[in-house]
Amino acid sequence: MLEWNGDELALDISLLEQVRAARIGFSDRVCAASQSTDDKHLAQLRSEPTYLMAEFLYSMKVFGINTAEDIERFADLHNDYVVSLTRDPAKLQRLGLSQDRALASMFTADTKPRLIQNWAEKSGAIDQSNLARFLVAVMSSETCRKTLIDFETAGFMQRKRSPYGTMVVWSTGTIEEIFGEMLRDLRLSLQQLKIL
């Protein structure tokens, strides 16, 4: 049972304050780095999908997804995760995913070669529909598309139509840097408060 007073609760509140401040600081940094100063665009950059996309791109960089072989292994791990989800209806429900939507996010004999080819041609380049596959548990493909457009407007992503009619995207590295700075600052502030 959770204790609702004392030193532990004070530490919990301090942690909450630090996490909230980190998220606000992240949004402030994102908006400051944006090439667009349009109020509507900046409001979009302050939304949850921006944070989730930044977290994903940062994670790919941190985990060293650099080569075509890396992205192929990552796609295989994603497919394994989706299969595990389909065997756990309660988890699918918690994530707000239907089994059909989860299965549609798997990399198939048609989609996986395109993923690998784009990455081999330019490290980090990915068809935006394939990026949406990876993000299926946290956002819809339409939200992914809109977030990528916002990132392009901000100067965080580049987008280019491929000869096959698909939209290929790649990060400029700015959003990963901002996310990494936020995490580093959060960790250091927690250490100073002796919460970690």
CNS distance restraints for C-alpha pairs under 8 A (distance, minus, plus):
assign (resid   3 and name CA) (resid   8 and name CA) 7.72 0.50 0.50
assign (resid   3 and name CA) (resid   9 and name CA) 7.14 0.50 0.50
assign (resid   4 and name CA) (resid   9 and name CA) 6.19 0.50 0.50
assign (resid   5 and name CA) (resid   9 and name CA) 5.49 0.50 0.50
assign (resid   5 and name CA) (resid  10 and name CA) 7.60 0.50 0.50
assign (resid   6 and name CA) (resid  10 and name CA) 6.51 0.50 0.50
assign (resid   7 and name CA) (resid  11 and name CA) 6.24 0.50 0.50
assign (resid   8 and name CA) (resid  12 and name CA) 6.21 0.50 0.50
assign (resid   9 and name CA) (resid  13 and name CA) 6.21 0.50 0.50
assign (resid  10 and name CA) (resid  14 and name CA) 6.17 0.50 0.50
assign (resid  11 and name CA) (resid  15 and name CA) 6.12 0.50 0.50
assign (resid  11 and name CA) (resid 195 and name CA) 6.64 0.50 0.50
assign (resid  12 and name CA) (resid  16 and name CA) 6.23 0.50 0.50
assign (resid  13 and name CA) (resid  17 and name CA) 6.15 0.50 0.50
assign (resid  14 and name CA) (resid  18 and name CA) 6.20 0.50 0.50
assign (resid  15 and name CA) (resid  19 and name CA) 6.14 0.50 0.50
assign (resid  15 and name CA) (resid 190 and name CA) 7.34 0.50 0.50
assign (resid  15 and name CA) (resid 195 and name CA) 7.13 0.50 0.50
assign (resid  16 and name CA) (resid  20 and name CA) 6.07 0.50 0.50
assign (resid  17 and name CA) (resid  21 and name CA) 6.03 0.50 0.50
assign (resid  18 and name CA) (resid  22 and name CA) 6.04 0.50 0.50
assign (resid  18 and name CA) (resid 186 and name CA) 6.83 0.50 0.50
assign (resid  18 and name CA) (resid 189 and name CA) 7.53 0.50 0.50
assign (resid  18 and name CA) (resid 190 and name CA) 7.36 0.50 0.50
assign (resid  19 and name CA) (resid  23 and name CA) 6.27 0.50 0.50
assign (resid  19 and name CA) (resid 186 and name CA) 7.11 0.50 0.50
assign (resid  20 and name CA) (resid  24 and name CA) 6.26 0.50 0.50
assign (resid  21 and name CA) (resid  25 and name CA) 5.95 0.50 0.50
assign (resid  22 and name CA) (resid  26 and name CA) 6.01 0.50 0.50
assign (resid  22 and name CA) (resid 182 and name CA) 6.09 0.50 0.50
assign (resid  22 and name CA) (resid 183 and name CA) 7.68 0.50 0.50
assign (resid  22 and name CA) (resid 185 and name CA) 7.72 0.50 0.50
assign (resid  22 and name CA) (resid 186 and name CA) 6.09 0.50 0.50
assign (resid  23 and name CA) (resid  27 and name CA) 6.36 0.50 0.50
assign (resid  23 and name CA) (resid 182 and name CA) 7.78 0.50 0.50
assign (resid  24 and name CA) (resid  28 and name CA) 6.19 0.50 0.50
assign (resid  25 and name CA) (resid  29 and name CA) 6.10 0.50 0.50
assign (resid  25 and name CA) (resid 182 and name CA) 7.16 0.50 0.50
assign (resid  26 and name CA) (resid  30 and name CA) 6.14 0.50 0.50
assign (resid  26 and name CA) (resid 178 and name CA) 6.93 0.50 0.50
assign (resid  26 and name CA) (resid 179 and name CA) 6.80 0.50 0.50
assign (resid  26 and name CA) (resid 182 and name CA) 5.86 0.50 0.50
assign (resid  27 and name CA) (resid  31 and name CA) 6.16 0.50 0.50
assign (resid  27 and name CA) (resid  45 and name CA) 7.16 0.50 0.50
assign (resid  27 and name CA) (resid  46 and name CA) 5.31 0.50 0.50
assign (resid  28 and name CA) (resid  32 and name CA) 6.09 0.50 0.50
assign (resid  29 and name CA) (resid  33 and name CA) 6.09 0.50 0.50
assign (resid  29 and name CA) (resid 178 and name CA) 6.72 0.50 0.50
assign (resid  30 and name CA) (resid  34 and name CA) 6.18 0.50 0.50
assign (resid  30 and name CA) (resid  45 and name CA) 7.03 0.50 0.50
assign (resid  30 and name CA) (resid  46 and name CA) 7.88 0.50 0.50
assign (resid  30 and name CA) (resid 175 and name CA) 7.32 0.50 0.50
assign (resid  30 and name CA) (resid 178 and name CA) 6.91 0.50 0.50
assign (resid  31 and name CA) (resid  37 and name CA) 7.76 0.50 0.50
assign (resid  31 and name CA) (resid  42 and name CA) 5.90 0.50 0.50
assign (resid  31 and name CA) (resid  45 and name CA) 6.75 0.50 0.50
assign (resid  31 and name CA) (resid  46 and name CA) 7.61 0.50 0.50
assign (resid  33 and name CA) (resid 154 and name CA) 7.50 0.50 0.50
assign (resid  34 and name CA) (resid  42 and name CA) 7.94 0.50 0.50
assign (resid  34 and name CA) (resid 153 and name CA) 7.74 0.50 0.50
assign (resid  34 and name CA) (resid 154 and name CA) 4.24 0.50 0.50
assign (resid  34 and name CA) (resid 155 and name CA) 6.34 0.50 0.50
assign (resid  34 and name CA) (resid 156 and name CA) 7.72 0.50 0.50
assign (resid  35 and name CA) (resid 153 and name CA) 6.89 0.50 0.50
assign (resid  35 and name CA) (resid 154 and name CA) 4.73 0.50 0.50
assign (resid  35 and name CA) (resid 155 and name CA) 5.81 0.50 0.50
assign (resid  36 and name CA) (resid  41 and name CA) 7.15 0.50 0.50
assign (resid  36 and name CA) (resid  42 and name CA) 7.60 0.50 0.50
assign (resid  36 and name CA) (resid 153 and name CA) 6.39 0.50 0.50
assign (resid  36 and name CA) (resid 154 and name CA) 5.49 0.50 0.50
assign (resid  37 and name CA) (resid  41 and name CA) 7.24 0.50 0.50
assign (resid  37 and name CA) (resid  42 and name CA) 6.57 0.50 0.50
assign (resid  38 and name CA) (resid  42 and name CA) 6.17 0.50 0.50
assign (resid  39 and name CA) (resid  43 and name CA) 6.11 0.50 0.50
assign (resid  40 and name CA) (resid  44 and name CA) 6.43 0.50 0.50
assign (resid  41 and name CA) (resid  45 and name CA) 6.35 0.50 0.50
assign (resid  41 and name CA) (resid 150 and name CA) 6.90 0.50 0.50
assign (resid  42 and name CA) (resid  46 and name CA) 6.41 0.50 0.50
assign (resid  43 and name CA) (resid  47 and name CA) 6.84 0.50 0.50
assign (resid  44 and name CA) (resid  50 and name CA) 7.75 0.50 0.50
assign (resid  44 and name CA) (resid 150 and name CA) 7.27 0.50 0.50
assign (resid  45 and name CA) (resid  50 and name CA) 5.71 0.50 0.50
assign (resid  45 and name CA) (resid 150 and name CA) 7.00 0.50 0.50
assign (resid  45 and name CA) (resid 151 and name CA) 7.97 0.50 0.50
assign (resid  46 and name CA) (resid  50 and name CA) 6.77 0.50 0.50
assign (resid  46 and name CA) (resid  51 and name CA) 7.96 0.50 0.50
assign (resid  47 and name CA) (resid  51 and name CA) 7.12 0.50 0.50
assign (resid  48 and name CA) (resid  52 and name CA) 6.28 0.50 0.50
assign (resid  49 and name CA) (resid  53 and name CA) 5.94 0.50 0.50
assign (resid  49 and name CA) (resid 139 and name CA) 7.20 0.50 0.50
assign (resid  49 and name CA) (resid 143 and name CA) 7.32 0.50 0.50
assign (resid  49 and name CA) (resid 144 and name CA) 7.59 0.50 0.50
assign (resid  49 and name CA) (resid 147 and name CA) 6.61 0.50 0.50
assign (resid  50 and name CA) (resid  54 and name CA) 6.06 0.50 0.50
assign (resid  50 and name CA) (resid 147 and name CA) 6.44 0.50 0.50
assign (resid  51 and name CA) (resid  55 and name CA) 6.06 0.50 0.50
assign (resid  52 and name CA) (resid  56 and name CA) 6.23 0.50 0.50
assign (resid  52 and name CA) (resid 138 and name CA) 7.38 0.50 0.50
assign (resid  53 and name CA) (resid  57 and name CA) 6.21 0.50 0.50
assign (resid  53 and name CA) (resid 144 and name CA) 7.94 0.50 0.50
assign (resid  53 and name CA) (resid 147 and name CA) 7.73 0.50 0.50
assign (resid  54 and name CA) (resid  58 and name CA) 5.94 0.50 0.50
assign (resid  54 and name CA) (resid 175 and name CA) 5.85 0.50 0.50
assign (resid  54 and name CA) (resid 176 and name CA) 6.09 0.50 0.50
assign (resid  54 and name CA) (resid 179 and name CA) 6.34 0.50 0.50
assign (resid  55 and name CA) (resid  59 and name CA) 6.02 0.50 0.50
assign (resid  55 and name CA) (resid 176 and name CA) 7.59 0.50 0.50
assign (resid  55 and name CA) (resid 179 and name CA) 6.77 0.50 0.50
assign (resid  56 and name CA) (resid  60 and name CA) 6.26 0.50 0.50
assign (resid  56 and name CA) (resid 135 and name CA) 7.97 0.50 0.50
assign (resid  57 and name CA) (resid  61 and name CA) 6.39 0.50 0.50
assign (resid  57 and name CA) (resid 171 and name CA) 7.98 0.50 0.50
assign (resid  57 and name CA) (resid 175 and name CA) 7.85 0.50 0.50
assign (resid  57 and name CA) (resid 176 and name CA) 6.20 0.50 0.50
assign (resid  58 and name CA) (resid  62 and name CA) 6.14 0.50 0.50
assign (resid  58 and name CA) (resid 175 and name CA) 7.71 0.50 0.50
assign (resid  58 and name CA) (resid 176 and name CA) 4.62 0.50 0.50
assign (resid  58 and name CA) (resid 177 and name CA) 7.74 0.50 0.50
assign (resid  58 and name CA) (resid 179 and name CA) 6.72 0.50 0.50
assign (resid  58 and name CA) (resid 180 and name CA) 7.03 0.50 0.50
assign (resid  59 and name CA) (resid  63 and name CA) 5.94 0.50 0.50
assign (resid  60 and name CA) (resid  64 and name CA) 6.22 0.50 0.50
assign (resid  60 and name CA) (resid  65 and name CA) 5.38 0.50 0.50
assign (resid  61 and name CA) (resid  65 and name CA) 6.05 0.50 0.50
assign (resid  61 and name CA) (resid  66 and name CA) 7.59 0.50 0.50
assign (resid  61 and name CA) (resid 176 and name CA) 7.71 0.50 0.50
assign (resid  64 and name CA) (resid  70 and name CA) 7.70 0.50 0.50
assign (resid  65 and name CA) (resid  70 and name CA) 5.15 0.50 0.50
assign (resid  65 and name CA) (resid  71 and name CA) 6.00 0.50 0.50
assign (resid  65 and name CA) (resid  74 and name CA) 7.71 0.50 0.50
assign (resid  66 and name CA) (resid  70 and name CA) 6.12 0.50 0.50
assign (resid  66 and name CA) (resid  71 and name CA) 7.28 0.50 0.50
assign (resid  66 and name CA) (resid 123 and name CA) 6.03 0.50 0.50
assign (resid  66 and name CA) (resid 124 and name CA) 6.86 0.50 0.50
assign (resid  67 and name CA) (resid  71 and name CA) 6.46 0.50 0.50
assign (resid  67 and name CA) (resid 119 and name CA) 7.02 0.50 0.50
assign (resid  67 and name CA) (resid 120 and name CA) 6.74 0.50 0.50
assign (resid  67 and name CA) (resid 123 and name CA) 6.44 0.50 0.50
assign (resid  68 and name CA) (resid  72 and name CA) 6.15 0.50 0.50
assign (resid  68 and name CA) (resid 116 and name CA) 5.37 0.50 0.50
assign (resid  68 and name CA) (resid 117 and name CA) 7.45 0.50 0.50
assign (resid  68 and name CA) (resid 119 and name CA) 5.53 0.50 0.50
assign (resid  68 and name CA) (resid 120 and name CA) 5.04 0.50 0.50
assign (resid  68 and name CA) (resid 123 and name CA) 7.68 0.50 0.50
assign (resid  69 and name CA) (resid  73 and name CA) 6.26 0.50 0.50
assign (resid  69 and name CA) (resid 116 and name CA) 7.75 0.50 0.50
assign (resid  70 and name CA) (resid  74 and name CA) 6.13 0.50 0.50
assign (resid  71 and name CA) (resid  75 and name CA) 6.05 0.50 0.50
assign (resid  71 and name CA) (resid 115 and name CA) 7.78 0.50 0.50
assign (resid  71 and name CA) (resid 116 and name CA) 6.65 0.50 0.50
assign (resid  71 and name CA) (resid 119 and name CA) 7.38 0.50 0.50
assign (resid  72 and name CA) (resid  76 and name CA) 6.28 0.50 0.50
assign (resid  72 and name CA) (resid 112 and name CA) 7.58 0.50 0.50
assign (resid  72 and name CA) (resid 115 and name CA) 7.90 0.50 0.50
assign (resid  72 and name CA) (resid 116 and name CA) 6.28 0.50 0.50
assign (resid  73 and name CA) (resid  77 and name CA) 6.22 0.50 0.50
assign (resid  74 and name CA) (resid  78 and name CA) 6.13 0.50 0.50
assign (resid  75 and name CA) (resid  79 and name CA) 6.17 0.50 0.50
assign (resid  75 and name CA) (resid 107 and name CA) 6.59 0.50 0.50
assign (resid  75 and name CA) (resid 112 and name CA) 7.55 0.50 0.50
assign (resid  75 and name CA) (resid 134 and name CA) 7.96 0.50 0.50
assign (resid  76 and name CA) (resid  80 and name CA) 6.23 0.50 0.50
assign (resid  76 and name CA) (resid 107 and name CA) 7.80 0.50 0.50
assign (resid  77 and name CA) (resid  81 and name CA) 6.17 0.50 0.50
assign (resid  78 and name CA) (resid  82 and name CA) 6.24 0.50 0.50
assign (resid  78 and name CA) (resid 106 and name CA) 7.29 0.50 0.50
assign (resid  78 and name CA) (resid 134 and name CA) 6.82 0.50 0.50
assign (resid  79 and name CA) (resid  83 and name CA) 6.23 0.50 0.50
assign (resid  79 and name CA) (resid 106 and name CA) 5.29 0.50 0.50
assign (resid  79 and name CA) (resid 107 and name CA) 6.55 0.50 0.50
assign (resid  80 and name CA) (resid  84 and name CA) 6.27 0.50 0.50
assign (resid  81 and name CA) (resid  85 and name CA) 6.22 0.50 0.50
assign (resid  82 and name CA) (resid  86 and name CA) 6.33 0.50 0.50
assign (resid  82 and name CA) (resid 102 and name CA) 6.18 0.50 0.50
assign (resid  82 and name CA) (resid 103 and name CA) 6.69 0.50 0.50
assign (resid  82 and name CA) (resid 105 and name CA) 7.73 0.50 0.50
assign (resid  82 and name CA) (resid 106 and name CA) 6.86 0.50 0.50
assign (resid  83 and name CA) (resid  87 and name CA) 6.60 0.50 0.50
assign (resid  83 and name CA) (resid 103 and name CA) 7.69 0.50 0.50
assign (resid  84 and name CA) (resid  88 and name CA) 6.61 0.50 0.50
assign (resid  85 and name CA) (resid  89 and name CA) 7.08 0.50 0.50
assign (resid  85 and name CA) (resid  91 and name CA) 6.61 0.50 0.50
assign (resid  85 and name CA) (resid  92 and name CA) 6.06 0.50 0.50
assign (resid  85 and name CA) (resid 102 and name CA) 7.65 0.50 0.50
assign (resid  86 and name CA) (resid  92 and name CA) 7.10 0.50 0.50
assign (resid  86 and name CA) (resid  99 and name CA) 5.95 0.50 0.50
assign (resid  86 and name CA) (resid 102 and name CA) 7.33 0.50 0.50
assign (resid  86 and name CA) (resid 103 and name CA) 7.69 0.50 0.50
assign (resid  88 and name CA) (resid  92 and name CA) 6.42 0.50 0.50
assign (resid  89 and name CA) (resid  93 and name CA) 6.16 0.50 0.50
assign (resid  90 and name CA) (resid  94 and name CA) 6.25 0.50 0.50
assign (resid  91 and name CA) (resid  95 and name CA) 6.20 0.50 0.50
assign (resid  92 and name CA) (resid  96 and name CA) 6.15 0.50 0.50
assign (resid  92 and name CA) (resid  97 and name CA) 5.15 0.50 0.50
assign (resid  92 and name CA) (resid  98 and name CA) 6.56 0.50 0.50
assign (resid  92 and name CA) (resid  99 and name CA) 7.14 0.50 0.50
assign (resid  93 and name CA) (resid  97 and name CA) 5.96 0.50 0.50
assign (resid  93 and name CA) (resid  98 and name CA) 7.28 0.50 0.50
assign (resid  95 and name CA) (resid 137 and name CA) 6.26 0.50 0.50
assign (resid  95 and name CA) (resid 138 and name CA) 7.68 0.50 0.50
assign (resid  97 and name CA) (resid 101 and name CA) 6.29 0.50 0.50
assign (resid  97 and name CA) (resid 102 and name CA) 6.38 0.50 0.50
assign (resid  97 and name CA) (resid 137 and name CA) 7.24 0.50 0.50
assign (resid  98 and name CA) (resid 102 and name CA) 6.28 0.50 0.50
assign (resid  99 and name CA) (resid 103 and name CA) 6.09 0.50 0.50
assign (resid 100 and name CA) (resid 104 and name CA) 6.05 0.50 0.50
assign (resid 101 and name CA) (resid 105 and name CA) 6.53 0.50 0.50
assign (resid 102 and name CA) (resid 106 and name CA) 7.26 0.50 0.50
assign (resid 102 and name CA) (resid 136 and name CA) 7.03 0.50 0.50
assign (resid 104 and name CA) (resid 133 and name CA) 7.87 0.50 0.50
assign (resid 105 and name CA) (resid 132 and name CA) 7.78 0.50 0.50
assign (resid 105 and name CA) (resid 133 and name CA) 4.43 0.50 0.50
assign (resid 105 and name CA) (resid 134 and name CA) 7.17 0.50 0.50
assign (resid 105 and name CA) (resid 136 and name CA) 6.55 0.50 0.50
assign (resid 106 and name CA) (resid 133 and name CA) 6.76 0.50 0.50
assign (resid 107 and name CA) (resid 111 and name CA) 5.53 0.50 0.50
assign (resid 107 and name CA) (resid 112 and name CA) 5.13 0.50 0.50
assign (resid 107 and name CA) (resid 133 and name CA) 7.81 0.50 0.50
assign (resid 108 and name CA) (resid 112 and name CA) 5.57 0.50 0.50
assign (resid 109 and name CA) (resid 113 and name CA) 6.87 0.50 0.50
assign (resid 110 and name CA) (resid 114 and name CA) 7.34 0.50 0.50
assign (resid 111 and name CA) (resid 115 and name CA) 6.38 0.50 0.50
assign (resid 111 and name CA) (resid 130 and name CA) 7.61 0.50 0.50
assign (resid 112 and name CA) (resid 116 and name CA) 6.30 0.50 0.50
assign (resid 113 and name CA) (resid 117 and name CA) 6.00 0.50 0.50
assign (resid 114 and name CA) (resid 118 and name CA) 6.08 0.50 0.50
assign (resid 114 and name CA) (resid 127 and name CA) 7.95 0.50 0.50
assign (resid 115 and name CA) (resid 119 and name CA) 6.33 0.50 0.50
assign (resid 115 and name CA) (resid 126 and name CA) 6.22 0.50 0.50
assign (resid 115 and name CA) (resid 127 and name CA) 6.79 0.50 0.50
assign (resid 115 and name CA) (resid 130 and name CA) 6.83 0.50 0.50
assign (resid 116 and name CA) (resid 120 and name CA) 6.00 0.50 0.50
assign (resid 117 and name CA) (resid 121 and name CA) 6.14 0.50 0.50
assign (resid 118 and name CA) (resid 122 and name CA) 6.32 0.50 0.50
assign (resid 118 and name CA) (resid 123 and name CA) 7.90 0.50 0.50
assign (resid 118 and name CA) (resid 125 and name CA) 5.65 0.50 0.50
assign (resid 118 and name CA) (resid 126 and name CA) 5.84 0.50 0.50
assign (resid 118 and name CA) (resid 127 and name CA) 7.30 0.50 0.50
assign (resid 118 and name CA) (resid 168 and name CA) 7.72 0.50 0.50
assign (resid 119 and name CA) (resid 123 and name CA) 4.92 0.50 0.50
assign (resid 119 and name CA) (resid 124 and name CA) 5.74 0.50 0.50
assign (resid 119 and name CA) (resid 125 and name CA) 5.07 0.50 0.50
assign (resid 119 and name CA) (resid 126 and name CA) 6.23 0.50 0.50
assign (resid 121 and name CA) (resid 125 and name CA) 7.73 0.50 0.50
assign (resid 124 and name CA) (resid 170 and name CA) 5.49 0.50 0.50
assign (resid 124 and name CA) (resid 171 and name CA) 6.99 0.50 0.50
assign (resid 125 and name CA) (resid 168 and name CA) 6.26 0.50 0.50
assign (resid 125 and name CA) (resid 169 and name CA) 5.47 0.50 0.50
assign (resid 125 and name CA) (resid 170 and name CA) 4.59 0.50 0.50
assign (resid 125 and name CA) (resid 171 and name CA) 7.84 0.50 0.50
assign (resid 126 and name CA) (resid 130 and name CA) 6.62 0.50 0.50
assign (resid 126 and name CA) (resid 131 and name CA) 6.47 0.50 0.50
assign (resid 126 and name CA) (resid 168 and name CA) 5.29 0.50 0.50
assign (resid 126 and name CA) (resid 169 and name CA) 5.43 0.50 0.50
assign (resid 126 and name CA) (resid 170 and name CA) 6.44 0.50 0.50
assign (resid 127 and name CA) (resid 131 and name CA) 6.40 0.50 0.50
assign (resid 127 and name CA) (resid 166 and name CA) 6.47 0.50 0.50
assign (resid 127 and name CA) (resid 167 and name CA) 5.54 0.50 0.50
assign (resid 127 and name CA) (resid 168 and name CA) 4.16 0.50 0.50
assign (resid 127 and name CA) (resid 169 and name CA) 6.10 0.50 0.50
assign (resid 128 and name CA) (resid 132 and name CA) 6.21 0.50 0.50
assign (resid 128 and name CA) (resid 144 and name CA) 7.80 0.50 0.50
assign (resid 128 and name CA) (resid 145 and name CA) 6.84 0.50 0.50
assign (resid 128 and name CA) (resid 148 and name CA) 7.96 0.50 0.50
assign (resid 128 and name CA) (resid 166 and name CA) 7.78 0.50 0.50
assign (resid 128 and name CA) (resid 167 and name CA) 5.84 0.50 0.50
assign (resid 128 and name CA) (resid 168 and name CA) 5.83 0.50 0.50
assign (resid 128 and name CA) (resid 169 and name CA) 6.13 0.50 0.50
assign (resid 129 and name CA) (resid 133 and name CA) 6.43 0.50 0.50
assign (resid 129 and name CA) (resid 141 and name CA) 6.93 0.50 0.50
assign (resid 129 and name CA) (resid 145 and name CA) 7.99 0.50 0.50
assign (resid 129 and name CA) (resid 167 and name CA) 7.87 0.50 0.50
assign (resid 130 and name CA) (resid 134 and name CA) 6.68 0.50 0.50
assign (resid 131 and name CA) (resid 135 and name CA) 6.47 0.50 0.50
assign (resid 131 and name CA) (resid 144 and name CA) 7.84 0.50 0.50
assign (resid 132 and name CA) (resid 136 and name CA) 6.00 0.50 0.50
assign (resid 132 and name CA) (resid 139 and name CA) 7.72 0.50 0.50
assign (resid 132 and name CA) (resid 140 and name CA) 7.12 0.50 0.50
assign (resid 132 and name CA) (resid 141 and name CA) 5.04 0.50 0.50
assign (resid 132 and name CA) (resid 144 and name CA) 5.83 0.50 0.50
assign (resid 132 and name CA) (resid 145 and name CA) 7.77 0.50 0.50
assign (resid 133 and name CA) (resid 141 and name CA) 7.54 0.50 0.50
assign (resid 135 and name CA) (resid 139 and name CA) 6.01 0.50 0.50
assign (resid 135 and name CA) (resid 140 and name CA) 7.70 0.50 0.50
assign (resid 135 and name CA) (resid 144 and name CA) 7.79 0.50 0.50
assign (resid 136 and name CA) (resid 140 and name CA) 6.14 0.50 0.50
assign (resid 136 and name CA) (resid 141 and name CA) 7.28 0.50 0.50
assign (resid 139 and name CA) (resid 143 and name CA) 6.05 0.50 0.50
assign (resid 139 and name CA) (resid 144 and name CA) 6.45 0.50 0.50
assign (resid 140 and name CA) (resid 144 and name CA) 6.20 0.50 0.50
assign (resid 141 and name CA) (resid 145 and name CA) 6.16 0.50 0.50
assign (resid 142 and name CA) (resid 146 and name CA) 6.22 0.50 0.50
assign (resid 143 and name CA) (resid 147 and name CA) 6.02 0.50 0.50
assign (resid 144 and name CA) (resid 148 and name CA) 6.17 0.50 0.50
assign (resid 145 and name CA) (resid 149 and name CA) 6.35 0.50 0.50
assign (resid 146 and name CA) (resid 150 and name CA) 6.25 0.50 0.50
assign (resid 147 and name CA) (resid 151 and name CA) 6.10 0.50 0.50
assign (resid 148 and name CA) (resid 152 and name CA) 6.10 0.50 0.50
assign (resid 148 and name CA) (resid 157 and name CA) 6.95 0.50 0.50
assign (resid 148 and name CA) (resid 169 and name CA) 7.98 0.50 0.50
assign (resid 149 and name CA) (resid 153 and name CA) 6.23 0.50 0.50
assign (resid 150 and name CA) (resid 154 and name CA) 6.17 0.50 0.50
assign (resid 151 and name CA) (resid 155 and name CA) 6.08 0.50 0.50
assign (resid 151 and name CA) (resid 156 and name CA) 4.90 0.50 0.50
assign (resid 151 and name CA) (resid 157 and name CA) 5.31 0.50 0.50
assign (resid 152 and name CA) (resid 156 and name CA) 5.65 0.50 0.50
assign (resid 152 and name CA) (resid 157 and name CA) 4.53 0.50 0.50
assign (resid 152 and name CA) (resid 158 and name CA) 5.55 0.50 0.50
assign (resid 152 and name CA) (resid 159 and name CA) 6.86 0.50 0.50
assign (resid 155 and name CA) (resid 172 and name CA) 7.35 0.50 0.50
assign (resid 156 and name CA) (resid 171 and name CA) 5.93 0.50 0.50
assign (resid 156 and name CA) (resid 172 and name CA) 5.34 0.50 0.50
assign (resid 156 and name CA) (resid 173 and name CA) 6.89 0.50 0.50
assign (resid 156 and name CA) (resid 174 and name CA) 5.69 0.50 0.50
assign (resid 156 and name CA) (resid 175 and name CA) 5.92 0.50 0.50
assign (resid 157 and name CA) (resid 169 and name CA) 6.58 0.50 0.50
assign (resid 157 and name CA) (resid 170 and name CA) 5.55 0.50 0.50
assign (resid 157 and name CA) (resid 171 and name CA) 4.36 0.50 0.50
assign (resid 157 and name CA) (resid 172 and name CA) 5.45 0.50 0.50
assign (resid 158 and name CA) (resid 169 and name CA) 5.50 0.50 0.50
assign (resid 158 and name CA) (resid 170 and name CA) 5.46 0.50 0.50
assign (resid 158 and name CA) (resid 171 and name CA) 6.33 0.50 0.50
assign (resid 158 and name CA) (resid 172 and name CA) 7.00 0.50 0.50
assign (resid 159 and name CA) (resid 167 and name CA) 6.47 0.50 0.50
assign (resid 159 and name CA) (resid 168 and name CA) 5.63 0.50 0.50
assign (resid 159 and name CA) (resid 169 and name CA) 4.40 0.50 0.50
assign (resid 159 and name CA) (resid 170 and name CA) 6.77 0.50 0.50
assign (resid 160 and name CA) (resid 167 and name CA) 5.65 0.50 0.50
assign (resid 160 and name CA) (resid 168 and name CA) 5.29 0.50 0.50
assign (resid 160 and name CA) (resid 169 and name CA) 6.45 0.50 0.50
assign (resid 161 and name CA) (resid 165 and name CA) 5.90 0.50 0.50
assign (resid 161 and name CA) (resid 166 and name CA) 5.61 0.50 0.50
assign (resid 161 and name CA) (resid 167 and name CA) 4.46 0.50 0.50
assign (resid 161 and name CA) (resid 168 and name CA) 6.02 0.50 0.50
assign (resid 162 and name CA) (resid 166 and name CA) 5.32 0.50 0.50
assign (resid 162 and name CA) (resid 167 and name CA) 6.02 0.50 0.50
assign (resid 162 and name CA) (resid 168 and name CA) 6.35 0.50 0.50
assign (resid 171 and name CA) (resid 175 and name CA) 7.75 0.50 0.50
assign (resid 173 and name CA) (resid 177 and name CA) 6.34 0.50 0.50
assign (resid 174 and name CA) (resid 178 and name CA) 6.30 0.50 0.50
assign (resid 175 and name CA) (resid 179 and name CA) 6.13 0.50 0.50
assign (resid 176 and name CA) (resid 180 and name CA) 6.00 0.50 0.50
assign (resid 177 and name CA) (resid 181 and name CA) 6.11 0.50 0.50
assign (resid 178 and name CA) (resid 182 and name CA) 6.27 0.50 0.50
assign (resid 179 and name CA) (resid 183 and name CA) 6.34 0.50 0.50
assign (resid 180 and name CA) (resid 184 and name CA) 6.07 0.50 0.50
assign (resid 181 and name CA) (resid 185 and name CA) 6.01 0.50 0.50
assign (resid 182 and name CA) (resid 186 and name CA) 6.08 0.50 0.50
assign (resid 183 and name CA) (resid 187 and name CA) 6.11 0.50 0.50
assign (resid 184 and name CA) (resid 188 and name CA) 6.19 0.50 0.50
assign (resid 185 and name CA) (resid 189 and name CA) 6.09 0.50 0.50
assign (resid 186 and name CA) (resid 190 and name CA) 6.15 0.50 0.50
assign (resid 187 and name CA) (resid 191 and name CA) 6.21 0.50 0.50
assign (resid 187 and name CA) (resid 196 and name CA) 7.87 0.50 0.50
assign (resid 188 and name CA) (resid 192 and name CA) 6.23 0.50 0.50
assign (resid 189 and name CA) (resid 193 and name CA) 6.29 0.50 0.50
assign (resid 190 and name CA) (resid 194 and name CA) 6.01 0.50 0.50
assign (resid 190 and name CA) (resid 195 and name CA) 5.18 0.50 0.50
assign (resid 190 and name CA) (resid 196 and name CA) 5.74 0.50 0.50
assign (resid 191 and name CA) (resid 195 and name CA) 5.99 0.50 0.50
assign (resid 191 and name CA) (resid 196 and name CA) 5.26 0.50 0.50
